[in-house]
Amino acid sequence: MSDDESLRPATLAAQALGWIEPSTRDLVPPIHPSASYERAADGSYPGGHSYTRDQNPTYDQVEALLARLEGGASALLFASGMAAGTTVFETLPHGAHVIAPDVMYWTLRLWMRDLAERDRIELDFVPTGDLDALRARLRPGRTALVWLETPANPTTTITDLAAAAEIAHAAGARVVADGTLATPALTRPLELGVDLVMHSATKQLNGHADVLAGALVTAREDETWARIRHERGYRGAVLGPFEAWLLLRGMRTLFLRVPASCRGAQRVAEALARHPAVSEVFYPGLPDHPGRAVAARQMKGGFGCLLSFRVEGGEARARAVASSLRVIKQATSLGGVESLVEHRASIEGPGTPVPPDLLRLSIGIEDPDDLVADLEQALSRA
Ligand SMILES: Cc1ncc(COP(=O)(O)O)c(C=O)c1O
């Protein structure tokens, strides 16, 4: 693997760290399906692996690449983004105080609320991106964890990671950022002071909508990281070797796909912002987005593949627009090469903070003119 510090992230990703199989000289790493590894006569593990629930050579390359792209000390793959996120909470003492944003990935938010209802944690939600509210809710010496997500799914609300991390650290809290929507191609949260980055690698890291995967990346190999590593093994929340291999293949084109989808999303957002049937567009690349200045500082080279918009005429019309799209597919998830639309409130269900007339778009790598034309025909038909 390449230890050349001067190589840029796009080169490291394209060449998967320049890894070459030592005996056969494969450029593409093999898949290691073995669940178990032979011990030497002295009881040691000369291959460095014992059992796949703890570690598999197919994960090693993906983890090394992801750690390098994030500028972290170490990375761990998980069976899904949810498996990665929920494992962080296993490191917390019983009753630990946690602060999370009120708009964030919905299922993780529901899961945190469930934990709080069972008294496993004490939980405060603060308005996403609101640093004053974060400061006010922190309990110095008591708050164990501050969860951040930027841009937030689905409203694209921006959080100033450096400022939030500084405020949280001053109160002694650990900071975790869900970096799924930005990816390390746009934002490197660890460089901004965040302690752990979490990814749903199902999304743009893999990019082809054919793998369910998650990851954590740490700034430091500390006690918490050791605990996370153990928890992954205890819980068996690991990825299959084939999925890890597919993920590595997807990550090689990250630096092509992310700029392409950012360009498409920017073009679509601008077209929607001018459309009379659209009441509001949420995209940090638009000049009137409240988080635009912070996003321009902490997202390098684009504002992400995700945007949302509200349709004049309410929920029924919004749903009719989603159903009238022909090129953009109506499906959940984001970050793939194909553009998707989703009526978010009906997926999130009761209690969602998402307006009923909101449609979320994940922009892929198609020609943006086709996406704009599709949205225009759907908005005029609905
Ligand atoms: C921002 C964000 N974080 C986490 C997740 C959960 O990831 P997974 O579906 O891989 O469990 C998602 C899934 O949509 C997401 O959008």
The ligand as a MOL file (V3000), in Angstrom:
LIG
                    3D

  0  0  0     0  0            999 V3000
M  V30 BEGIN CTAB
M  V30 COUNTS 16 16 0 0 0
M  V30 BEGIN ATOM
M  V30 1 C -27.3660 10.4720 6.7530 0
M  V30 2 C -27.5770 9.0040 6.9910 0
M  V30 3 N -26.9730 8.4200 8.0360 0
M  V30 4 C -27.1440 7.1070 8.2960 0
M  V30 5 C -27.9640 6.3190 7.5120 0
M  V30 6 C -28.1500 4.8590 7.8560 0
M  V30 7 O -27.3860 4.0860 7.0020 0
M  V30 8 P -27.7540 2.5780 6.5540 0
M  V30 9 O -29.0210 2.6510 5.7650 0
M  V30 10 O -26.5470 2.1540 5.7760 0
M  V30 11 O -27.9410 1.7920 7.8200 0
M  V30 12 C -28.6110 6.8810 6.4120 0
M  V30 13 C -29.4890 6.0560 5.5520 0
M  V30 14 O -30.2390 6.5840 4.7520 0
M  V30 15 C -28.4130 8.2610 6.1440 0
M  V30 16 O -29.0130 8.8680 5.1130 0
M  V30 END ATOM
M  V30 BEGIN BOND
M  V30 1 1 1 2
M  V30 2 1 2 3
M  V30 3 2 2 15
M  V30 4 2 3 4
M  V30 5 1 4 5
M  V30 6 1 5 6
M  V30 7 2 5 12
M  V30 8 1 6 7
M  V30 9 1 7 8
M  V30 10 2 8 9
M  V30 11 1 8 10
M  V30 12 1 8 11
M  V30 13 1 12 13
M  V30 14 1 12 15
M  V30 15 2 13 14
M  V30 16 1 15 16
M  V30 END BOND
M  V30 END CTAB
M  END
